[in-house]
Amino acid sequence: MKLFKRSVKKPKHQNVSRIQLAAACLGVAVIASCSAILVIETLEASPDAVPVIGETAITRLGGSQKVDVTVINPASHTLSDVAVTASSGELKQSVVLDYLPAKGRRTMTFIIPTEDGVALSVDNWTKP
């Protein structure tokens, strides 16, 4: 009785073409870029970000002051009912912004009937 010897041929190693290598590198680059963008956006998104007073311009008008105020929303979500107050001594004026877009800004003007210093503050806001 004769035993047959099977010969197992190993497949030859096929070379990767330049196009396949370029496509693989491009795929890795796209995945790495998307992952980096997601990580950066996640780290920048601060749920505790509050609206802040940005640029302020004060113009004297006789015995009054015209105060131009910019409110900035650094958060990645919109805000509504943003209350901004300008006060000088006993005088207080407030403006309520219905809508402040994410990473946006809005400008408003106060006319304060005094020549004393003016304090500006963002008092209240809600997240819709």
N, CA, C and O atoms as a GROMACS GRO file, in nm:
protein
  512
    1MET      N    1   0.083  -0.116   0.000
    1MET     CA    2   0.000   0.000   0.000
    1MET      C    3   0.089   0.124   0.000
    1MET      O    4   0.180   0.141   0.080
    2LYS      N    5   0.055   0.206  -0.094
    2LYS     CA    6   0.136   0.323  -0.113
    2LYS      C    7   0.059   0.446  -0.062
    2LYS      O    8  -0.057   0.465  -0.097
    3LEU      N    9   0.124   0.526   0.017
    3LEU     CA   10   0.062   0.649   0.066
    3LEU      C   11   0.096   0.764  -0.028
    3LEU      O   12   0.210   0.782  -0.072
    4PHE      N   13  -0.006   0.838  -0.054
    4PHE     CA   14   0.016   0.952  -0.142
    4PHE      C   15   0.058   1.072  -0.058
    4PHE      O   16   0.000   1.104   0.046
    5LYS      N   17   0.156   1.133  -0.106
    5LYS     CA   18   0.204   1.251  -0.036
    5LYS      C   19   0.143   1.374  -0.103
    5LYS      O   20   0.163   1.401  -0.222
    6ARG      N   21   0.070   1.445  -0.024
    6ARG     CA   22   0.010   1.568  -0.076
    6ARG      C   23   0.109   1.683  -0.061
    6ARG      O   24   0.172   1.701   0.042
    7SER      N   25   0.117   1.753  -0.162
    7SER     CA   26   0.204   1.870  -0.151
    7SER      C   27   0.115   1.993  -0.134
    7SER      O   28   0.025   2.020  -0.214
    8VAL      N   29   0.141   2.065  -0.029
    8VAL     CA   30   0.064   2.186  -0.002
    8VAL      C   31   0.147   2.304  -0.050
    8VAL      O   32   0.258   2.330  -0.003
    9LYS      N   33   0.090   2.372  -0.143
    9LYS     CA   34   0.160   2.488  -0.195
    9LYS      C   35   0.113   2.613  -0.121
    9LYS      O   36  -0.006   2.641  -0.108
   10LYS      N   37   0.209   2.683  -0.073
   10LYS     CA   38   0.178   2.810  -0.007
   10LYS      C   39   0.158   2.915  -0.115
   10LYS      O   40   0.235   2.922  -0.212
   11PRO      N   41   0.056   2.996  -0.098
   11PRO     CA   42   0.036   3.100  -0.198
   11PRO      C   43   0.151   3.200  -0.193
   11PRO      O   44   0.202   3.235  -0.086
   12LYS      N   45   0.188   3.244  -0.309
   12LYS     CA   46   0.295   3.342  -0.315
   12LYS      C   47   0.245   3.475  -0.260
   12LYS      O   48   0.128   3.513  -0.276
   13HIS      N   49   0.336   3.544  -0.196
   13HIS     CA   50   0.304   3.676  -0.141
   13HIS      C   51   0.281   3.772  -0.257
   13HIS      O   52   0.368   3.790  -0.342
   14GLN      N   53   0.164   3.833  -0.257
   14GLN     CA   54   0.134   3.926  -0.364
   14GLN      C   55   0.177   4.066  -0.324
   14GLN      O   56   0.155   4.108  -0.210
   15ASN      N   57   0.236   4.135  -0.413
   15ASN     CA   58   0.278   4.272  -0.386
   15ASN      C   59   0.158   4.364  -0.391
   15ASN      O   60   0.066   4.344  -0.471
   16VAL      N   61   0.160   4.465  -0.304
   16VAL     CA   62   0.053   4.563  -0.299
   16VAL      C   63   0.087   4.672  -0.401
   16VAL      O   64   0.198   4.724  -0.404
   17SER      N   65  -0.011   4.705  -0.483
   17SER     CA   66   0.015   4.807  -0.584
   17SER      C   67   0.020   4.945  -0.519
   17SER      O   68  -0.025   4.964  -0.406
   18ARG      N   69   0.073   5.039  -0.590
   18ARG     CA   70   0.083   5.176  -0.538
   18ARG      C   71  -0.054   5.239  -0.518
   18ARG      O   72  -0.073   5.316  -0.424
   19ILE      N   73  -0.147   5.206  -0.602
   19ILE     CA   74  -0.283   5.260  -0.589
   19ILE      C   75  -0.349   5.208  -0.461
   19ILE      O   76  -0.414   5.283  -0.389
   20GLN      N   77  -0.332   5.078  -0.433
   20GLN     CA   78  -0.388   5.022  -0.311
   20GLN      C   79  -0.323   5.085  -0.188
   20GLN      O   80  -0.392   5.115  -0.091
   21LEU      N   81  -0.193   5.105  -0.192
   21LEU     CA   82  -0.123   5.167  -0.080
   21LEU      C   83  -0.170   5.311  -0.060
   21LEU      O   84  -0.190   5.355   0.053
   22ALA      N   85  -0.187   5.385  -0.169
   22ALA     CA   86  -0.234   5.522  -0.160
   22ALA      C   87  -0.377   5.528  -0.104
   22ALA      O   88  -0.408   5.614  -0.022
   23ALA      N   89  -0.462   5.437  -0.148
   23ALA     CA   90  -0.599   5.433  -0.098
   23ALA      C   91  -0.603   5.400   0.051
   23ALA      O   92  -0.681   5.458   0.126
   24ALA      N   93  -0.518   5.306   0.093
   24ALA     CA   94  -0.513   5.270   0.235
   24ALA      C   95  -0.464   5.388   0.318
   24ALA      O   96  -0.520   5.416   0.425
   25CYS      N   97  -0.361   5.458   0.271
   25CYS     CA   98  -0.309   5.575   0.344
   25CYS      C   99  -0.413   5.685   0.352
   25CYS      O  100  -0.428   5.751   0.455
   26LEU      N  101  -0.485   5.706   0.242
   26LEU     CA  102  -0.590   5.806   0.241
   26LEU      C  103  -0.701   5.770   0.341
   26LEU      O  104  -0.750   5.858   0.412
   27GLY      N  105  -0.739   5.645   0.346
   27GLY     CA  106  -0.841   5.601   0.441
   27GLY      C  107  -0.798   5.623   0.585
   27GLY      O  108  -0.877   5.668   0.668
   28VAL      N  109  -0.674   5.590   0.615
   28VAL     CA  110  -0.622   5.611   0.751
   28VAL      C  111  -0.620   5.759   0.784
   28VAL      O  112  -0.655   5.798   0.896
   29ALA      N  113  -0.581   5.843   0.688
   29ALA     CA  114  -0.578   5.988   0.712
   29ALA      C  115  -0.718   6.044   0.738
   29ALA      O  116  -0.735   6.128   0.825
   30VAL      N  117  -0.816   5.997   0.663
   30VAL     CA  118  -0.954   6.045   0.681
   30VAL      C  119  -1.007   6.003   0.819
   30VAL      O  120  -1.068   6.083   0.889
   31ILE      N  121  -0.983   5.880   0.857
   31ILE     CA  122  -1.030   5.832   0.988
   31ILE      C  123  -0.961   5.908   1.100
   31ILE      O  124  -1.026   5.945   1.198
   32ALA      N  125  -0.830   5.931   1.088
   32ALA     CA  126  -0.756   6.005   1.191
   32ALA      C  127  -0.805   6.149   1.201
   32ALA      O  128  -0.819   6.202   1.311
   33SER      N  129  -0.832   6.213   1.086
   33SER     CA  130  -0.882   6.351   1.086
   33SER      C  131  -1.019   6.360   1.151
   33SER      O  132  -1.043   6.449   1.233
   34CYS      N  133  -1.109   6.271   1.116
   34CYS     CA  134  -1.244   6.271   1.175
   34CYS      C  135  -1.237   6.248   1.325
   34CYS      O  136  -1.309   6.312   1.402
   35SER      N  137  -1.153   6.157   1.367
   35SER     CA  138  -1.138   6.130   1.511
   35SER      C  139  -1.084   6.253   1.583
   35SER      O  140  -1.131   6.286   1.692
   36ALA      N  141  -0.986   6.320   1.524
   36ALA     CA  142  -0.929   6.440   1.586
   36ALA      C  143  -1.034   6.551   1.597
   36ALA      O  144  -1.042   6.619   1.700
   37ILE      N  145  -1.115   6.568   1.494
   37ILE     CA  146  -1.220   6.671   1.497
   37ILE      C  147  -1.321   6.639   1.608
   37ILE      O  148  -1.361   6.730   1.681
   38LEU      N  149  -1.362   6.516   1.620
   38LEU     CA  150  -1.456   6.478   1.726
   38LEU      C  151  -1.398   6.503   1.864
   38LEU      O  152  -1.469   6.552   1.952
   39VAL      N  153  -1.272   6.470   1.884
   39VAL     CA  154  -1.209   6.491   2.015
   39VAL      C  155  -1.202   6.641   2.046
   39VAL      O  156  -1.234   6.682   2.157
   40ILE      N  157  -1.160   6.721   1.949
   40ILE     CA  158  -1.149   6.866   1.970
   40ILE      C  159  -1.285   6.926   2.002
   40ILE      O  160  -1.297   7.006   2.094
   41GLU      N  161  -1.388   6.889   1.925
   41GLU     CA  162  -1.522   6.944   1.949
   41GLU      C  163  -1.575   6.902   2.087
   41GLU      O  164  -1.642   6.980   2.154
   42THR      N  165  -1.545   6.780   2.128
   42THR     CA  166  -1.590   6.733   2.258
   42THR      C  167  -1.523   6.810   2.370
   42THR      O  168  -1.587   6.846   2.469
   43LEU      N  169  -1.394   6.837   2.356
   43LEU     CA  170  -1.322   6.909   2.460
   43LEU      C  171  -1.361   7.056   2.465
   43LEU      O  172  -1.361   7.116   2.573
   44GLU      N  173  -1.394   7.116   2.350
   44GLU     CA  174  -1.432   7.257   2.347
   44GLU      C  175  -1.574   7.280   2.396
   44GLU      O  176  -1.604   7.388   2.446
   45ALA      N  177  -1.660   7.184   2.385
   45ALA     CA  178  -1.799   7.199   2.424
   45ALA      C  179  -1.809   7.200   2.576
   45ALA      O  180  -1.806   7.095   2.641
   46SER      N  181  -1.820   7.319   2.631
   46SER     CA  182  -1.831   7.333   2.775
   46SER      C  183  -1.976   7.365   2.810
   46SER      O  184  -2.026   7.470   2.772
   47PRO      N  185  -2.043   7.276   2.882
   47PRO     CA  186  -2.182   7.301   2.916
   47PRO      C  187  -2.199   7.418   3.013
   47PRO      O  188  -2.308   7.472   3.027
   48ASP      N  189  -2.090   7.456   3.081
   48ASP     CA  190  -2.098   7.564   3.178
   48ASP      C  191  -2.059   7.699   3.120
   48ASP      O  192  -2.047   7.796   3.194
   49ALA      N  193  -2.038   7.707   2.988
   49ALA     CA  194  -2.001   7.833   2.927
   49ALA      C  195  -2.114   7.934   2.945
   49ALA      O  196  -2.230   7.903   2.921
   50VAL      N  197  -2.078   8.055   2.987
   50VAL     CA  198  -2.178   8.158   3.014
   50VAL      C  199  -2.158   8.274   2.917
   50VAL      O  200  -2.047   8.298   2.871
   51PRO      N  201  -2.266   8.347   2.886
   51PRO     CA  202  -2.251   8.463   2.799
   51PRO      C  203  -2.169   8.571   2.870
   51PRO      O  204  -2.180   8.589   2.991
   52VAL      N  205  -2.088   8.643   2.792
   52VAL     CA  206  -2.001   8.744   2.849
   52VAL      C  207  -2.018   8.876   2.774
   52VAL      O  208  -2.064   8.880   2.661
   53ILE      N  209  -1.978   8.984   2.841
   53ILE     CA  210  -1.978   9.116   2.780
   53ILE      C  211  -1.852   9.127   2.695
   53ILE      O  212  -1.741   9.105   2.745
   54GLY      N  213  -1.868   9.161   2.568
   54GLY     CA  214  -1.754   9.176   2.478
   54GLY      C  215  -1.715   9.322   2.466
   54GLY      O  216  -1.691   9.389   2.567
   55GLU      N  217  -1.709   9.372   2.343
   55GLU     CA  218  -1.669   9.510   2.319
   55GLU      C  219  -1.772   9.607   2.377
   55GLU      O  220  -1.892   9.583   2.373
   56THR      N  221  -1.721   9.716   2.431
   56THR     CA  222  -1.806   9.820   2.486
   56THR      C  223  -1.756   9.955   2.438
   56THR      O  224  -1.636   9.984   2.446
   57ALA      N  225  -1.846  10.038   2.388
   57ALA     CA  226  -1.810  10.174   2.346
   57ALA      C  227  -1.900  10.272   2.420
   57ALA      O  228  -2.022  10.258   2.419
   58ILE      N  229  -1.838  10.372   2.483
   58ILE     CA  230  -1.914  10.472   2.558
   58ILE      C  231  -1.895  10.607   2.491
   58ILE      O  232  -1.783  10.651   2.465
   59THR      N  233  -2.009  10.674   2.463
   59THR     CA  234  -2.009  10.806   2.401
   59THR      C  235  -2.083  10.901   2.494
   59THR      O  236  -2.194  10.872   2.538
   60ARG      N  237  -2.022  11.015   2.525
   60ARG     CA  238  -2.086  11.114   2.612
   60ARG      C  239  -2.182  11.199   2.528
   60ARG      O  240  -2.147  11.248   2.421
   61LEU      N  241  -2.303  11.216   2.580
   61LEU     CA  242  -2.406  11.296   2.514
   61LEU      C  243  -2.458  11.399   2.614
   61LEU      O  244  -2.560  11.374   2.679
   62GLY      N  245  -2.392  11.511   2.628
   62GLY     CA  246  -2.434  11.610   2.727
   62GLY      C  247  -2.417  11.552   2.866
   62GLY      O  248  -2.305  11.518   2.906
   63GLY      N  249  -2.526  11.539   2.941
   63GLY     CA  250  -2.520  11.481   3.075
   63GLY      C  251  -2.551  11.333   3.075
   63GLY      O  252  -2.569  11.274   3.182
   64SER      N  253  -2.557  11.271   2.958
   64SER     CA  254  -2.588  11.128   2.948
   64SER      C  255  -2.474  11.053   2.882
   64SER      O  256  -2.377  11.112   2.833
   65GLN      N  257  -2.488  10.923   2.881
   65GLN     CA  258  -2.390  10.837   2.814
   65GLN      C  259  -2.463  10.738   2.724
   65GLN      O  260  -2.565  10.681   2.762
   66LYS      N  261  -2.409  10.720   2.605
   66LYS     CA  262  -2.458  10.617   2.513
   66LYS      C  263  -2.358  10.502   2.524
   66LYS      O  264  -2.240  10.518   2.495
   67VAL      N  265  -2.408  10.385   2.567
   67VAL     CA  266  -2.322  10.269   2.588
   67VAL      C  267  -2.360  10.159   2.490
   67VAL      O  268  -2.469  10.102   2.498
   68ASP      N  269  -2.269  10.130   2.395
   68ASP     CA  270  -2.288  10.021   2.300
   68ASP      C  271  -2.221   9.896   2.357
   68ASP      O  272  -2.102   9.898   2.388
   69VAL      N  273  -2.297   9.789   2.370
   69VAL     CA  274  -2.249   9.668   2.434
   69VAL      C  275  -2.265   9.549   2.340
   69VAL      O  276  -2.368   9.537   2.273
   70THR      N  277  -2.164   9.463   2.336
   70THR     CA  278  -2.173   9.338   2.261
   70THR      C  279  -2.171   9.223   2.359
   70THR      O  280  -2.082   9.213   2.444
   71VAL      N  281  -2.271   9.136   2.348
   71VAL     CA  282  -2.278   9.016   2.433
   71VAL      C  283  -2.236   8.897   2.348
   71VAL      O  284  -2.285   8.880   2.236
   72ILE      N  285  -2.146   8.815   2.402
   72ILE     CA  286  -2.091   8.700   2.329
   72ILE      C  287  -2.133   8.571   2.397
   72ILE      O  288  -2.128   8.560   2.520
   73ASN      N  289  -2.175   8.475   2.316
   73ASN     CA  290  -2.208   8.341   2.366
   73ASN      C  291  -2.097   8.245   2.322
   73ASN      O  292  -2.095   8.205   2.206
   74PRO      N  293  -2.004   8.207   2.412
   74PRO     CA  294  -1.895   8.117   2.374
   74PRO      C  295  -1.937   7.970   2.370
   74PRO      O  296  -1.860   7.884   2.326
   75ALA      N  297  -2.057   7.941   2.416
   75ALA     CA  298  -2.102   7.802   2.424
   75ALA      C  299  -2.138   7.746   2.286
   75ALA      O  300  -2.156   7.822   2.191
   76SER      N  301  -2.146   7.615   2.278
   76SER     CA  302  -2.182   7.549   2.152
   76SER      C  303  -2.332   7.521   2.146
   76SER      O  304  -2.376   7.439   2.065
   77HIS      N  305  -2.410   7.589   2.229
   77HIS     CA  306  -2.555   7.577   2.224
   77HIS      C  307  -2.616   7.718   2.231
   77HIS      O  308  -2.554   7.810   2.284
   78THR      N  309  -2.735   7.732   2.176
   78THR     CA  310  -2.800   7.863   2.176
   78THR      C  311  -2.854   7.897   2.314
   78THR      O  312  -2.876   7.810   2.397
   79LEU      N  313  -2.873   8.025   2.336
   79LEU     CA  314  -2.930   8.074   2.462
   79LEU      C  315  -3.051   8.161   2.430
   79LEU      O  316  -3.059   8.220   2.322
   80SER      N  317  -3.143   8.167   2.523
   80SER     CA  318  -3.258   8.256   2.506
   80SER      C  319  -3.280   8.333   2.635
   80SER      O  320  -3.227   8.297   2.740
   81ASP      N  321  -3.359   8.439   2.626
   81ASP     CA  322  -3.392   8.526   2.740
   81ASP      C  323  -3.267   8.572   2.814
   81ASP      O  324  -3.260   8.562   2.937
   82VAL      N  325  -3.170   8.621   2.740
   82VAL     CA  326  -3.044   8.670   2.798
   82VAL      C  327  -3.067   8.812   2.848
   82VAL      O  328  -3.092   8.903   2.768
   83ALA      N  329  -3.060   8.832   2.981
   83ALA     CA  330  -3.085   8.963   3.041
   83ALA      C  331  -2.952   9.034   3.066
   83ALA      O  332  -2.865   8.983   3.137
   84VAL      N  333  -2.936   9.152   3.005
   84VAL     CA  334  -2.816   9.234   3.022
   84VAL      C  335  -2.857   9.361   3.094
   84VAL      O  336  -2.955   9.426   3.057
   85THR      N  337  -2.782   9.397   3.198
   85THR     CA  338  -2.816   9.513   3.281
   85THR      C  339  -2.701   9.614   3.279
   85THR      O  340  -2.584   9.578   3.291
   86ALA      N  341  -2.738   9.741   3.263
   86ALA     CA  342  -2.644   9.852   3.277
   86ALA      C  343  -2.688   9.931   3.399
   86ALA      O  344  -2.804   9.972   3.408
   87SER      N  345  -2.597   9.953   3.493
   87SER     CA  346  -2.634  10.026   3.614
   87SER      C  347  -2.528  10.131   3.646
   87SER      O  348  -2.409  10.113   3.621
   88SER      N  349  -2.577  10.241   3.703
   88SER     CA  350  -2.490  10.349   3.748
   88SER      C  351  -2.556  10.409   3.871
   88SER      O  352  -2.655  10.480   3.861
   89GLY      N  353  -2.500  10.379   3.987
   89GLY     CA  354  -2.560  10.427   4.113
   89GLY      C  355  -2.696  10.363   4.132
   89GLY      O  356  -2.708  10.240   4.135
   90GLU      N  357  -2.798  10.444   4.145
   90GLU     CA  358  -2.934  10.395   4.164
   90GLU      C  359  -3.004  10.362   4.032
   90GLU      O  360  -3.108  10.296   4.032
   91LEU      N  361  -2.949  10.408   3.921
   91LEU     CA  362  -3.011  10.386   3.790
   91LEU      C  363  -2.981  10.246   3.740
   91LEU      O  364  -2.867  10.198   3.749
   92LYS      N  365  -3.083  10.181   3.687
   92LYS     CA  366  -3.067  10.047   3.628
   92LYS      C  367  -3.151  10.036   3.504
   92LYS      O  368  -3.268  10.074   3.504
   93GLN      N  369  -3.090   9.983   3.398
   93GLN     CA  370  -3.165   9.956   3.274
   93GLN      C  371  -3.131   9.814   3.231
   93GLN      O  372  -3.017   9.769   3.243
   94SER      N  373  -3.232   9.743   3.182
   94SER     CA  374  -3.211   9.606   3.138
   94SER      C  375  -3.265   9.586   2.997
   94SER      O  376  -3.363   9.649   2.956
   95VAL      N  377  -3.199   9.497   2.925
   95VAL     CA  378  -3.244   9.455   2.792
   95VAL      C  379  -3.244   9.303   2.794
   95VAL      O  380  -3.149   9.241   2.843
   96VAL      N  381  -3.349   9.242   2.739
   96VAL     CA  382  -3.357   9.096   2.731
   96VAL      C  383  -3.351   9.056   2.585
   96VAL      O  384  -3.434   9.095   2.504
   97LEU      N  385  -3.249   8.976   2.553
   97LEU     CA  386  -3.234   8.924   2.417
   97LEU      C  387  -3.313   8.794   2.407
   97LEU      O  388  -3.292   8.703   2.487
   98ASP      N  389  -3.402   8.785   2.310
   98ASP     CA  390  -3.481   8.664   2.293
   98ASP      C  391  -3.395   8.546   2.250
   98ASP      O  392  -3.423   8.432   2.287
   99TYR      N  393  -3.290   8.574   2.170
   99TYR     CA  394  -3.212   8.465   2.109
   99TYR      C  395  -3.067   8.508   2.098
   99TYR      O  396  -3.038   8.618   2.050
  100LEU      N  397  -2.976   8.422   2.141
  100LEU     CA  398  -2.832   8.444   2.126
  100LEU      C  399  -2.775   8.314   2.069
  100LEU      O  400  -2.769   8.213   2.139
  101PRO      N  401  -2.732   8.316   1.941
  101PRO     CA  402  -2.690   8.192   1.876
  101PRO      C  403  -2.562   8.133   1.937
  101PRO      O  404  -2.486   8.204   2.003
  102ALA      N  405  -2.541   8.006   1.914
  102ALA     CA  406  -2.420   7.939   1.960
  102ALA      C  407  -2.298   8.006   1.897
  102ALA      O  408  -2.295   8.030   1.777
  103LYS      N  409  -2.200   8.035   1.978
  103LYS     CA  410  -2.075   8.100   1.935
  103LYS      C  411  -2.104   8.230   1.860
  103LYS      O  412  -2.029   8.270   1.772
  104GLY      N  413  -2.215   8.296   1.898
  104GLY     CA  414  -2.255   8.418   1.830
  104GLY      C  415  -2.244   8.540   1.920
  104GLY      O  416  -2.201   8.530   2.035
  105ARG      N  417  -2.284   8.653   1.866
  105ARG     CA  418  -2.279   8.779   1.940
  105ARG      C  419  -2.394   8.868   1.898
  105ARG      O  420  -2.443   8.860   1.786
  106ARG      N  421  -2.437   8.954   1.990
  106ARG     CA  422  -2.543   9.051   1.964
  106ARG      C  423  -2.500   9.184   2.025
  106ARG      O  424  -2.433   9.189   2.128
  107THR      N  425  -2.539   9.293   1.959
  107THR     CA  426  -2.503   9.426   2.006
  107THR      C  427  -2.630   9.500   2.045
  107THR      O  428  -2.734   9.488   1.979
  108MET      N  429  -2.621   9.578   2.153
  108MET     CA  430  -2.734   9.658   2.200
  108MET      C  431  -2.682   9.792   2.249
  108MET      O  432  -2.561   9.808   2.269
  109THR      N  433  -2.772   9.889   2.268
  109THR     CA  434  -2.733  10.023   2.312
  109THR      C  435  -2.816  10.064   2.432
  109THR      O  436  -2.938  10.046   2.434
  110PHE      N  437  -2.748  10.119   2.533
  110PHE     CA  438  -2.814  10.178   2.650
  110PHE      C  439  -2.789  10.328   2.648
  110PHE      O  440  -2.680  10.372   2.612
  111ILE      N  441  -2.889  10.406   2.689
  111ILE     CA  442  -2.872  10.549   2.711
  111ILE      C  443  -2.890  10.569   2.862
  111ILE      O  444  -2.999  10.552   2.917
  112ILE      N  445  -2.780  10.605   2.928
  112ILE     CA  446  -2.781  10.621   3.074
  112ILE      C  447  -2.775  10.771   3.106
  112ILE      O  448  -2.680  10.838   3.066
  113PRO      N  449  -2.875  10.825   3.176
  113PRO     CA  450  -2.879  10.969   3.204
  113PRO      C  451  -2.790  11.009   3.322
  113PRO      O  452  -2.839  11.066   3.420
  114THR      N  453  -2.662  10.979   3.314
  114THR     CA  454  -2.565  11.018   3.416
  114THR      C  455  -2.426  11.017   3.356
  114THR      O  456  -2.402  10.951   3.254
  115GLU      N  457  -2.335  11.090   3.419
  115GLU     CA  458  -2.197  11.090   3.372
  115GLU      C  459  -2.108  11.001   3.458
  115GLU      O  460  -1.988  10.993   3.436
  116ASP      N  461  -2.166  10.935   3.557
  116ASP     CA  462  -2.089  10.845   3.644
  116ASP      C  463  -2.053  10.718   3.568
  116ASP      O  464  -2.098  10.696   3.455
  117GLY      N  465  -1.971  10.635   3.629
  117GLY     CA  466  -1.933  10.508   3.567
  117GLY      C  467  -2.051  10.415   3.549
  117GLY      O  468  -2.149  10.423   3.624
  118VAL      N  469  -2.043  10.329   3.453
  118VAL     CA  470  -2.151  10.236   3.421
  118VAL      C  471  -2.099  10.093   3.441
  118VAL      O  472  -1.992  10.058   3.392
  119ALA      N  473  -2.176  10.012   3.514
  119ALA     CA  474  -2.143   9.871   3.534
  119ALA      C  475  -2.236   9.788   3.446
  119ALA      O  476  -2.357   9.809   3.444
  120LEU      N  477  -2.177   9.694   3.374
  120LEU     CA  478  -2.255   9.607   3.284
  120LEU      C  479  -2.249   9.464   3.335
  120LEU      O  480  -2.145   9.419   3.385
  121SER      N  481  -2.361   9.392   3.323
  121SER     CA  482  -2.362   9.252   3.367
  121SER      C  483  -2.464   9.172   3.287
  121SER      O  484  -2.564   9.225   3.238
  122VAL      N  485  -2.436   9.043   3.276
  122VAL     CA  486  -2.531   8.948   3.219
  122VAL      C  487  -2.593   8.877   3.338
  122VAL      O  488  -2.527   8.800   3.407
  123ASP      N  489  -2.722   8.903   3.361
  123ASP     CA  490  -2.786   8.856   3.483
  123ASP      C  491  -2.853   8.720   3.472
  123ASP      O  492  -2.851   8.642   3.568
  124ASN      N  493  -2.911   8.691   3.358
  124ASN     CA  494  -2.992   8.570   3.349
  124ASN      C  495  -2.995   8.522   3.204
  124ASN      O  496  -2.982   8.602   3.111
  125TRP      N  497  -3.013   8.392   3.187
  125TRP     CA  498  -3.029   8.333   3.055
  125TRP      C  499  -3.086   8.194   3.071
  125TRP      O  500  -3.077   8.134   3.179
  126THR      N  501  -3.144   8.142   2.966
  126THR     CA  502  -3.194   8.005   2.968
  126THR      C  503  -3.142   7.932   2.845
  126THR      O  504  -3.108   7.992   2.743
  127LYS      N  505  -3.136   7.801   2.857
  127LYS     CA  506  -3.094   7.716   2.746
  127LYS      C  507  -3.219   7.649   2.692
  127LYS      O  508  -3.278   7.565   2.759
  128PRO      N  509  -3.261   7.686   2.569
  128PRO     CA  510  -3.386   7.631   2.516
  128PRO      C  511  -3.378   7.483   2.487
  128PRO      O  512  -3.475   7.423   2.442
   0.00000   0.00000   0.00000
